[in-house]
Amino acid sequence: MADRNQTATVGALMLIAGGIIGAGLGLLFAPQSGKKTRRQITRYAGQVVDDTEELIRDSTRSVNDMVEDLGERTSRLAARGGDVAEDWRKTFLNTLDRGQKSLERQRRKLSDLWS
């Protein structure tokens, strides 16, 4: 899932970079004054910066959501693992207790036979 998000982020950044290059070339070869062209490039660069910052915020939010989700899943898994361990511990202690009682019965039987 992280690979998919990373691929999407890289694709979006490549798209933005292509747009910047294409727009810059288009403006440079457009039949207008240099001052007007520079103003358009500056305005477009500002827009690209805003779009990039928004993309970074969205990507950061997505990564934070994934980390939070992973933390929740890990907590649930740890809790389930704790429950399983507790059940196993109780079963083990019950088995030991039954074994000890069985040994006591056998010891009494042997004691009665030797008496």
Secondary structure, DSSP 8 states (H G I E B T S, - for coil): -HHHHHHHHHHHHHHHHHHHHHHHHHHHTSSS-HHHHHHHHHHHHHHHHHHHHHHHHHHHHHHHHHHHHHHHHHHHHHHHHHHHHHHHHHHHHHHHHHHHHHHHHHHHHHHHHH-
